[in-house]
Amino acid sequence: MNMLPIKRAILSVTDKSGLEDFAAFLGANGVEMVSTGGTQKALLDANMAVTAVSEVTGFPEILNGRVKTLHPHIHGGILANKDDSSHLATLEEKHIVPFDLVCVNLYDFAGAVERHLSLEEIVEEIDVGGPCMLRAAAKNFHSVLVLPDPRWYEAAVDEMRKNGMTVSLEFRQKMAARAFEATSRYDALISSYLRP
């Protein structure tokens, strides 16, 4: 599809700069927002309507937050090709609602290294669910807009404003490339740190 309507978003960000304004824009334009722990709290504190990921999955966050978004009700909603009738039928059969926007940035692994945390503490700053969502959304850019960094919020808002809350395939592909760049840099940083 060329122009993708933005109706449902998942937001899970470590860097919360610009989040309140971006989410306020989404909310004011009728976008349903789903979120994880700290991001959900920030949105609730700003008096915004947001649904907890655990309400979508029917399962609480477990293992001190290590497992939150790794669930078919999240990844099925991100990875479904909206131009494939069999994908849409599966969503309906499994009661999965698709996402149109994935707004995710990753745990601050570099900051943990700079703070000279212990190896055990640093390991907790290795994001698993975030890169999975970024890669899934980037793979499926034909059906999903991915925003891997707050610096892209303004461009996304401009795109939605000028296109009646839709985003072009060209913009989605550009953001997919940025998402893969972000996960590649993140993995390189972790592998460099862990290498003996």
N, C-alpha and C positions, 0 to 999 in steps of 0.2 A: 504494500500500500504506500502511496506517496505521502499523503497528509494524514498524520496520526492524531486523533482526538485524545487529549489528556484528561482523563476522568478519574483515574485512581493511581495513587503514588505510594511507594514505600520509601521512608526516609530513615536512615540509620547513619549518623555522622559523629565522628570524634571531634572534628573541627566544626564548631557551631557558629563560626562567623558568618553573618548574612542569613542564617537559618530562619530567624524570626520573620524578617521581611519577605523572604522567598516563600515560606509556608503561609504567611498572611495573604500573599498574592494567590497562591493555589486555593486556599480556603475561600477567599472572596469570589473565586470563579468556579465554585462548586466541586472542586476536586476532593475526593475522599482520600484522607491520609491515614496510613498505617505506619506504626513506628515501634522501635525497640526502646528499652529502658531509659537511658539518659536522654535520648532525643525526644522520646515521648514526654518525659518530665518537663523538658524545656518548652515543648509546645503547650502542654497543659498549664504551665506557669504563665504562659502568654495568653491564656484563655482561648486556646484554639481547640477545635474538635479533632480528636485523633483516636484511632482504634489501636489497642495493643496488639502486637504480633501474636501474643498468646491467645487472644480472642479469635484470631484467624486460624491458628493451628489447632486450637483446642488442647494445647499442651503448654505447661509453664516453661519458662527459662530454667535450665538445669545446669549443673556442674559449674556453679559460680559464674554463669553467663556464657560458658563455652558453647552451649547449644541453645540457640534462639531461633534462627531463621532457616536452619537446615531441615526443611520439611516440604513435602509435596504441595501443600497449600500455598507455600511461598514460591518455590521454584517452578511448580507447574504454572503458576500465574505469571511468572517472568518469562519462561521459555516457550510458552504456547505461541505458535505461528498463527496470527489472526487471519491469515489468508488461506489456511488449511482447514477445511470443514471437519476433518477427522480430529484435529486438535481441539476445535471448538466443541465437538460432540463429547470428547473425553472430559473437558472442563465441566460441561454441564452434567455428565454422568457422575463425576466425582465431587460435584458442588464446589468447584474451584473458581474464584473470581479473578480474571486477568488483571495484571498491572500494566499501566501505560508509561510509568515513570519510575525509575530506580535512582534515588539520590543517596549515594553512599560514599563516604570517605573513610579511610582505614585507621586502625589503632596507631598511635604514635610510637612506632618501634624505634625510630631514630632518636626521639626524645628520651626514651628509656635507656638507650645506649649512652647518650650524653650525660645522663644522671648517674651513670656507673652503678646501676642496679645489679643485684645478684643475677646469676644465670637463671635461677628459678623464677625470679620476678620478671626478667626480660622475656622469658618464654611466654608469660601471660600477655605480653604485648604483641604477640604474633596473631594477627587477625586471620580467622578461617572463614567465617560466614560472610564477611564483607567482600573479600576477593571472589568468593563463589558467586555472590549476587552481581558484582560488577562484571565478571566474565560471562555469566549467563545472559545478562541484559545486553552486553556488547555483542555477544554471538547473535542475539535475536534482535538486532537493531532495526530490522524490517518492521517489527511489531512493538518495540519498546524504546523509549528515550532513556539513556543512562547519563547521569551527571556525577563524575567522580571527584569533583573539587568545587569549592564555593566560588572560585573565579569564573565559573561558567553559568552561575545563576542569572546574571544580568542578560547574557546572550539568550538564555532559554526564555526568560520573561519577555524579551523583545520579540523573539520568534513566536511565542504564544499570543502576544498582544496583536501583532500584525496579521496573524493568521486565524483569529477567532478561536483561540485555545487549541490549535492544532500545531504540529511541528512537521517539518519537511523531512523526507528521506535523506536528503543531502546533509541536513543538520544532525540527524540521528547517526549517520555513518561517521561524521566528523567526531561526535562525542564517543562513539564506540572505539575509535582509534585512540582517543585520549584515555579511555578506561583501560585498554590493554597496555598503554604506556605506563599508567599508574601501577597496575599490578606487576608489570615487568620490573619496574624500578624497586617496588616493595620487596619482591622476591629476591632480587639481586642484593639488596641491602641485608636481608636476613641471611642469605647464603654466605655473604662475605663475612658477616659477624660470626657465624657458626663454624666456618671453615677453620680447621686446626692450623 
